[in-house]
């Protein structure tokens, strides 16, 4: 990465005309991806996307445009297009750029794994092959490995605005997953496992592969259980998925548009009395961390629910301005081709202090939920309805009674939050569609639909 992104961003911001504020957002990525199937490399790609997006603010209007042509001519054409687009927008007093702060935000430790620069492509391919072998070799009942994937990225981001925001940072990310298929007699089960880190050297192919196989193997012989009202425990993976649904309802933008089950509930008790739900864009090691958000506002921690009481939502500059608030540093973009909107950075429940084993041993007879089915159709962040198919384990005192399949769990999301009794200290970050920190979580009662 040799191109001076901040210099290009500063140049674009410096082209603002009278009465305008120009915001320039640039990214430069180095991406690698390899997929293995049946012991052979099935897909491999390396890419280096880079580009710029600009917003031009003027008199309550905003226009956006982007380009991958970073030449002087390409940048000029992009600015012209953004200005033209702004002319079609209805003025709105809330529309405007982020406001600069005093000095740059502190750096976040561990954003870049310097050793990742020295990892050659052949080492990455060998890692994926080892992941595939470890999954397949775990047990003779593992009849296939659907896919074993390794991927990484090295990303530089720069932002500059003509009203005084300037910043750049770099991050490295590496992740892997494996999908095992186990068979015994006429029963077939799947097991998915993943891991993520700042670099390949912090990932363990054998561990991830064996865990994927074990999930499939322990599910063999699964059956339905009788319908009941009973305690349910979310694994970190499914707890993270639940937070992913909940997170859609936790932005000021969602509330303002009538798309949140929490609308009008600020100051109300919406969860168990000891529960704290927070978003923190500065957590070292968490995949959504950054020194500033995608408008250049410094990131921070926001306690959304504290002591069971709804305290705050997450805001970007425009949604905050609509309520006379300050941004919480939660502007997020999918890349230079998109405009920012409010979204969680690293959303998680505060641990109540127990280990996973302590939680399970003290929970009695519970349904341990390892995977959801039908989340997109059965979980609604507007109405709060939550009814999904699940697979998992029936446990008693932490011991496996039987594997479970083809059952549903259901309860309103506010009821789930109110019935959370414990959150273990085994948080894992789920990086799919955001960054959500799931931990083993005990819900005292849900409706389980089975036999």
C-alpha positions as CSV (number, residue, x, y, z in Angstrom):
1,X,0.0,0.0,0.0
2,X,2.0,2.9,-1.3
3,X,-0.7,5.4,-2.5
4,X,-1.1,8.4,-0.1
5,X,-4.8,8.0,0.7
6,X,-4.9,10.8,3.2
7,X,-3.2,13.1,0.7
8,X,-5.9,12.2,-1.9
9,X,-8.7,12.7,0.6
10,X,-7.3,16.1,1.7
11,X,-7.0,17.1,-2.0
12,X,-10.7,16.3,-2.5
13,X,-11.8,18.1,0.6
14,X,-9.8,21.1,-0.4
15,X,-11.9,21.5,-3.6
16,X,-14.9,22.6,-1.7
17,X,-16.6,25.7,-3.1
18,X,-18.2,28.5,-1.1
19,X,-21.0,27.3,1.1
20,X,-20.1,23.7,0.7
21,X,-18.6,21.0,2.9
22,X,-16.9,18.2,1.0
23,X,-16.3,14.9,2.8
24,X,-13.9,12.4,1.1
25,X,-13.7,8.7,2.2
26,X,-11.1,6.5,0.6
27,X,-10.2,2.8,1.0
28,X,-7.4,0.6,-0.3
29,X,-7.6,-3.2,0.4
30,X,-5.4,-6.2,-0.2
31,X,-7.7,-9.3,-0.1
32,X,-7.0,-13.0,-0.3
33,X,-9.4,-16.0,-0.4
34,X,-9.0,-19.7,-0.8
35,X,-11.6,-22.5,-0.6
36,X,-10.8,-26.2,-0.3
37,X,-13.1,-29.0,-1.2
38,X,-12.3,-32.7,-0.9
39,X,-8.6,-32.0,-0.3
40,X,-8.3,-29.9,-3.4
41,X,-8.2,-26.1,-3.9
42,X,-11.5,-25.3,-5.5
43,X,-11.3,-21.5,-5.6
44,X,-8.5,-18.9,-5.0
45,X,-8.5,-15.2,-5.5
46,X,-6.4,-12.1,-4.7
47,X,-7.7,-8.6,-5.2
48,X,-6.7,-5.0,-4.6
49,X,-9.8,-2.8,-4.7
50,X,-9.4,0.9,-4.0
51,X,-11.6,3.9,-4.5
52,X,-13.1,7.0,-3.2
53,X,-16.6,8.2,-2.2
54,X,-17.5,11.9,-1.7
55,X,-20.4,13.6,-0.1
56,X,-21.0,17.3,-0.9
57,X,-23.1,19.1,1.7
58,X,-24.8,22.5,0.8
59,X,-27.8,24.3,2.2
60,X,-29.3,21.2,3.8
61,X,-28.7,19.0,0.8
62,X,-26.2,16.2,0.3
63,X,-25.0,14.5,-2.9
64,X,-22.9,11.4,-3.2
65,X,-20.7,9.8,-5.8
66,X,-17.9,7.4,-5.9
67,X,-15.1,6.2,-8.3
68,X,-12.3,3.7,-8.7
69,X,-10.5,6.2,-10.9
70,X,-8.2,8.1,-8.5
71,X,-6.6,10.2,-11.2
72,X,-7.1,14.0,-11.1
73,X,-9.7,13.7,-13.8
74,X,-11.5,10.8,-12.1
75,X,-11.6,12.7,-8.8
76,X,-12.9,15.8,-10.5
77,X,-15.7,14.0,-12.3
78,X,-16.7,12.3,-9.0
79,X,-17.0,15.7,-7.3
80,X,-19.0,17.1,-10.2
81,X,-21.4,14.2,-10.0
82,X,-21.9,14.6,-6.3
83,X,-22.7,18.3,-6.7
84,X,-25.2,17.5,-9.4
85,X,-26.8,14.8,-7.2
86,X,-27.2,17.2,-4.3
87,X,-29.3,19.5,-6.5
88,X,-32.1,16.9,-6.6
89,X,-32.3,16.4,-2.8
90,X,-35.0,18.1,-0.8
91,X,-33.4,20.3,1.9
92,X,-33.4,19.0,5.4
93,X,-32.1,20.9,8.4
94,X,-30.7,17.6,9.9
95,X,-28.5,17.0,6.8
96,X,-24.9,18.0,7.4
97,X,-21.4,16.7,7.9
98,X,-19.9,15.5,11.1
99,X,-18.3,18.1,13.3
100,X,-14.6,18.0,14.0
101,X,-13.3,17.3,17.5
102,X,-10.2,18.5,19.3
103,X,-7.3,16.5,18.1
104,X,-7.1,12.9,16.8
105,X,-8.5,10.0,18.8
106,X,-6.1,7.7,20.6
107,X,-4.9,4.8,18.6
108,X,-6.2,1.3,19.4
109,X,-3.7,-1.3,20.2
110,X,-3.4,-4.4,18.0
111,X,-5.2,-3.2,14.9
112,X,-2.4,-4.5,12.7
113,X,-0.6,-7.8,12.8
114,X,2.8,-6.9,11.4
115,X,3.7,-10.5,10.8
116,X,0.8,-10.9,8.4
117,X,2.8,-8.9,5.8
118,X,5.3,-11.8,5.6
119,X,2.7,-14.6,5.2
120,X,3.1,-15.8,1.6
121,X,0.1,-17.0,-0.5
122,X,1.4,-20.6,-0.5
123,X,1.3,-20.6,3.4
124,X,-2.3,-19.5,3.2
125,X,-3.2,-22.3,0.8
126,X,-1.5,-24.8,3.1
127,X,-3.5,-23.5,6.0
128,X,-6.8,-24.1,4.2
129,X,-5.6,-27.6,3.1
130,X,-4.7,-28.4,6.7
131,X,-8.1,-27.1,7.9
132,X,-9.8,-29.5,5.5
133,X,-7.6,-32.4,6.5
134,X,-8.1,-31.8,10.2
135,X,-11.9,-31.7,9.7
136,X,-12.0,-34.9,7.7
137,X,-9.6,-36.9,9.8
138,X,-11.4,-36.3,13.1
139,X,-13.6,-39.4,12.8
140,X,-14.5,-42.0,10.1
141,X,-18.1,-40.8,10.4
142,X,-17.1,-37.5,8.9
143,X,-18.0,-38.4,5.4
144,X,-17.4,-35.1,3.7
145,X,-16.1,-31.6,4.3
146,X,-18.4,-29.2,2.4
147,X,-15.8,-26.4,2.4
148,X,-12.8,-25.2,4.3
149,X,-12.1,-21.5,3.8
150,X,-9.3,-19.1,4.7
151,X,-9.5,-15.4,3.9
152,X,-7.7,-12.2,4.9
153,X,-7.6,-8.5,4.3
154,X,-5.2,-5.6,4.8
155,X,-7.2,-2.4,4.7
156,X,-6.2,1.3,4.8
157,X,-9.0,3.9,5.3
158,X,-8.7,7.7,5.1
159,X,-11.2,10.5,5.6
160,X,-10.9,14.2,5.2
161,X,-13.5,17.0,5.3
162,X,-13.3,20.6,4.4
163,X,-14.6,21.6,7.8
164,X,-11.6,20.1,9.6
165,X,-11.7,16.3,10.0
166,X,-8.6,14.4,8.9
167,X,-7.6,10.8,9.7
168,X,-6.3,7.5,8.5
169,X,-5.8,4.1,10.0
170,X,-5.0,0.6,8.9
171,X,-6.3,-2.8,10.0
172,X,-5.5,-6.5,9.2
173,X,-8.0,-9.3,9.5
174,X,-7.9,-13.0,9.0
175,X,-10.6,-15.6,9.4
176,X,-11.3,-19.2,8.6
177,X,-14.2,-21.7,8.8
178,X,-15.0,-25.3,8.0
179,X,-18.3,-27.1,7.4
180,X,-18.3,-30.8,8.3
181,X,-20.8,-33.5,7.3
182,X,-21.1,-36.5,9.5
183,X,-23.1,-39.6,8.7
184,X,-24.1,-42.7,10.7
185,X,-26.7,-45.2,9.5
186,X,-29.4,-43.0,7.9
187,X,-28.6,-39.9,9.9
188,X,-26.7,-36.9,8.5
189,X,-25.6,-33.9,10.5
190,X,-23.5,-30.8,9.8
191,X,-21.1,-28.9,11.9
192,X,-19.9,-25.3,11.3
193,X,-17.0,-23.7,13.1
194,X,-15.0,-20.5,12.5
195,X,-12.3,-18.3,14.0
196,X,-10.9,-14.9,13.4
197,X,-7.9,-12.9,14.3
198,X,-5.6,-10.1,13.1
199,X,-3.4,-12.5,11.2
200,X,-3.0,-16.2,10.1
201,X,-0.4,-16.9,12.8
202,X,-3.1,-16.5,15.5
203,X,-5.4,-19.0,13.9
204,X,-5.3,-22.8,14.5
205,X,-6.4,-24.9,11.6
206,X,-6.4,-28.2,13.5
207,X,-8.5,-26.8,16.4
208,X,-11.1,-25.2,14.1
209,X,-11.4,-28.3,11.9
210,X,-11.8,-30.7,14.8
211,X,-14.4,-28.5,16.5
212,X,-16.4,-28.4,13.3
213,X,-16.3,-32.1,13.1
214,X,-17.2,-32.5,16.7
215,X,-20.3,-30.4,16.3
216,X,-21.5,-32.6,13.5
217,X,-20.6,-35.8,15.4
218,X,-22.3,-35.0,18.6
219,X,-25.5,-34.1,16.7
220,X,-25.8,-37.7,15.3
221,X,-28.9,-39.4,16.6
222,X,-30.7,-36.1,17.2
223,X,-34.4,-36.2,17.6
224,X,-37.3,-34.0,18.7
225,X,-38.1,-33.4,22.4
226,X,-41.6,-32.8,23.9
227,X,-43.0,-29.3,23.7
228,X,-42.5,-27.4,26.9
229,X,-41.8,-24.1,28.6
230,X,-38.2,-24.5,29.7
231,X,-34.8,-22.8,30.2
232,X,-32.8,-22.2,27.0
233,X,-29.1,-21.6,26.7
234,X,-27.7,-19.8,23.7
235,X,-24.2,-20.9,22.6
236,X,-21.9,-17.9,21.8
237,X,-22.6,-18.4,18.1
238,X,-26.4,-18.2,18.5
239,X,-26.2,-15.5,21.1
240,X,-24.2,-13.5,18.6
241,X,-26.9,-14.1,16.0
242,X,-29.6,-13.0,18.4
243,X,-27.6,-9.8,19.1
244,X,-27.4,-9.3,15.3
245,X,-31.1,-9.2,15.0
246,X,-31.5,-7.0,18.1
247,X,-28.8,-4.6,16.8
248,X,-31.1,-3.6,13.9
249,X,-33.5,-2.1,16.4
250,X,-30.9,-0.2,18.5
251,X,-30.1,2.8,16.2
252,X,-31.6,6.2,16.4
253,X,-32.3,6.0,12.7
254,X,-34.4,2.8,13.2
255,X,-36.4,4.5,15.9
256,X,-37.0,7.6,13.9
257,X,-38.2,5.5,11.0
258,X,-40.5,3.4,13.1
259,X,-38.5,0.3,12.6
260,X,-37.6,-0.6,16.2
261,X,-39.3,-2.5,19.0
262,X,-37.6,0.0,21.4
263,X,-39.3,3.1,20.0
264,X,-40.7,5.2,22.8
265,X,-39.1,3.1,25.6
266,X,-36.1,5.2,26.6
267,X,-35.9,5.1,30.4
268,X,-38.1,2.0,30.6
269,X,-37.0,-1.3,32.1
270,X,-36.6,-3.6,29.0
271,X,-34.3,-6.3,30.4
272,X,-33.3,-8.2,33.5
273,X,-32.2,-5.9,36.3
274,X,-28.6,-7.0,36.2
275,X,-28.2,-6.8,32.4
276,X,-25.9,-4.4,30.5
277,X,-25.9,-4.3,26.7
278,X,-23.2,-2.1,25.3
279,X,-21.5,-1.1,22.0
280,X,-17.8,-0.3,22.1
281,X,-15.9,0.7,18.9
282,X,-12.6,0.8,20.8
283,X,-12.3,-2.7,22.1
284,X,-8.8,-4.1,21.3
285,X,-9.1,-7.3,19.2
286,X,-12.8,-6.9,18.4
287,X,-13.5,-7.0,14.6
288,X,-15.6,-3.8,14.5
289,X,-13.1,-1.6,16.3
290,X,-11.7,1.6,14.7
291,X,-10.3,4.9,16.1
292,X,-13.1,6.8,14.4
293,X,-16.3,5.9,12.6
294,X,-17.0,6.2,8.9
295,X,-17.7,10.0,9.3
296,X,-14.5,10.7,11.2
297,X,-16.2,10.9,14.6
298,X,-14.1,9.2,17.4
299,X,-15.5,5.9,18.5
300,X,-16.4,5.2,22.2
301,X,-18.5,3.0,24.4
302,X,-22.2,3.4,24.7
303,X,-24.2,1.6,27.3
304,X,-27.5,1.0,25.5
305,X,-29.1,-0.9,28.3
306,X,-27.7,-0.5,31.9
307,X,-29.2,-2.3,34.9
308,X,-32.0,-3.5,32.6
309,X,-33.0,0.1,31.7
310,X,-32.9,1.4,28.1
311,X,-30.5,4.4,28.3
312,X,-29.4,5.2,24.7
313,X,-29.5,4.4,21.0
314,X,-26.6,4.4,18.5
315,X,-26.3,7.5,16.3
316,X,-24.5,8.8,13.3
317,X,-24.3,12.6,12.8
318,X,-27.6,13.0,10.8
319,X,-29.7,10.8,13.1
320,X,-28.2,12.5,16.2
321,X,-29.0,15.9,14.8
322,X,-32.6,15.0,14.4
323,X,-32.9,14.6,18.1
324,X,-30.5,17.4,19.2
325,X,-27.9,14.9,20.3
326,X,-24.2,14.2,19.6
327,X,-23.2,11.3,17.4
328,X,-22.1,8.2,19.4
329,X,-19.5,7.4,16.7
330,X,-21.6,4.7,15.0
331,X,-21.6,5.8,11.4
332,X,-20.9,2.8,9.3
333,X,-20.4,2.1,5.6
334,X,-20.0,-1.2,3.6
335,X,-17.2,0.5,1.7
336,X,-16.4,3.6,-0.4
337,X,-19.4,2.9,-2.7
338,X,-21.9,3.5,0.1
339,X,-23.1,6.4,2.3
340,X,-22.8,6.0,6.0
341,X,-25.7,5.0,8.3
342,X,-25.9,4.3,12.0
343,X,-25.0,0.7,13.0
344,X,-23.4,-1.1,15.9
345,X,-19.6,-1.4,16.0
346,X,-19.0,-4.1,18.6
347,X,-22.3,-5.0,20.3
348,X,-22.2,-7.3,23.4
349,X,-23.8,-8.2,26.7
350,X,-21.7,-7.7,29.8
351,X,-20.7,-10.9,31.5
352,X,-22.3,-11.7,34.8
353,X,-19.1,-13.4,35.9
354,X,-19.7,-17.2,35.5
355,X,-17.6,-19.5,33.4
356,X,-19.4,-21.6,30.7
357,X,-19.1,-24.7,32.9
358,X,-20.4,-23.0,36.0
359,X,-23.4,-21.6,34.1
360,X,-24.3,-25.0,32.5
361,X,-23.8,-27.0,35.7
362,X,-26.0,-24.7,37.6
363,X,-28.7,-24.4,35.0
364,X,-30.4,-27.8,35.5
365,X,-32.3,-29.2,32.6
366,X,-31.9,-26.9,29.6
367,X,-32.0,-26.8,25.8
368,X,-28.6,-25.7,24.5
369,X,-29.1,-24.0,21.2
370,X,-26.2,-24.5,18.8
371,X,-27.8,-23.2,15.6
372,X,-30.7,-21.2,14.3
373,X,-32.8,-21.9,11.2
374,X,-35.1,-19.3,9.6
375,X,-33.8,-16.3,11.5
376,X,-34.5,-13.9,8.6
377,X,-38.1,-14.9,8.5
378,X,-38.8,-15.7,12.1
379,X,-37.0,-12.8,13.9
380,X,-38.5,-9.3,13.6
381,X,-36.7,-6.3,15.1
382,X,-39.7,-4.1,14.5
383,X,-42.4,-6.2,16.2
384,X,-40.0,-8.0,18.5
385,X,-41.3,-11.4,17.5
386,X,-38.7,-14.2,17.7
387,X,-39.6,-17.7,16.6
388,X,-36.9,-19.9,14.9
389,X,-36.0,-23.5,14.3
390,X,-33.1,-24.7,16.2
391,X,-30.7,-27.7,16.7
392,X,-28.7,-28.3,19.8
393,X,-28.5,-30.5,22.9
394,X,-30.7,-31.3,25.8
395,X,-28.5,-31.0,28.9
396,X,-29.0,-31.7,32.6
397,X,-26.4,-30.2,35.0
398,X,-24.1,-29.7,32.0
399,X,-24.2,-33.3,30.9
400,X,-25.6,-34.3,27.5
401,X,-29.0,-36.1,27.7
402,X,-29.5,-36.2,23.9
403,X,-28.9,-34.2,20.7
404,X,-32.0,-32.3,19.5
405,X,-33.3,-31.3,16.1
406,X,-36.5,-30.1,14.4
407,X,-37.8,-28.0,17.3
408,X,-38.6,-24.3,17.5
409,X,-38.0,-21.8,20.3
410,X,-40.2,-18.7,20.6
411,X,-40.7,-15.7,22.8
412,X,-40.9,-11.9,22.3
413,X,-37.5,-10.3,22.3
414,X,-38.3,-8.1,25.3
415,X,-39.3,-11.3,27.2
416,X,-36.0,-12.9,26.2
417,X,-34.1,-9.9,27.5
418,X,-36.1,-9.9,30.7
419,X,-35.5,-13.6,31.3
420,X,-31.7,-13.6,30.8
421,X,-30.3,-14.9,34.1
422,X,-26.6,-15.3,33.3
423,X,-24.0,-14.4,30.6
424,X,-20.8,-16.4,30.8
425,X,-17.3,-15.0,30.3
426,X,-16.6,-16.9,27.0
427,X,-17.4,-14.1,24.6
428,X,-16.7,-14.7,20.9
429,X,-17.1,-12.2,18.1
430,X,-19.4,-13.0,15.3
431,X,-18.2,-11.0,12.2
432,X,-21.1,-11.7,9.9
433,X,-23.1,-8.6,9.0
434,X,-21.5,-6.7,11.8
435,X,-19.5,-7.4,15.0
436,X,-21.6,-9.1,17.7
437,X,-20.0,-10.6,20.8
438,X,-21.9,-13.7,21.8
439,X,-21.4,-15.6,25.0
440,X,-23.0,-18.6,26.6
441,X,-26.3,-17.1,27.8
442,X,-29.0,-18.5,30.0
443,X,-32.6,-17.6,29.4
444,X,-34.8,-18.8,32.2
445,X,-37.8,-19.7,30.1
446,X,-38.9,-19.9,26.4
447,X,-41.5,-21.9,24.5
448,X,-40.0,-25.0,22.9
449,X,-42.1,-26.6,20.2
450,X,-41.3,-30.2,19.5
451,X,-43.4,-33.4,19.8
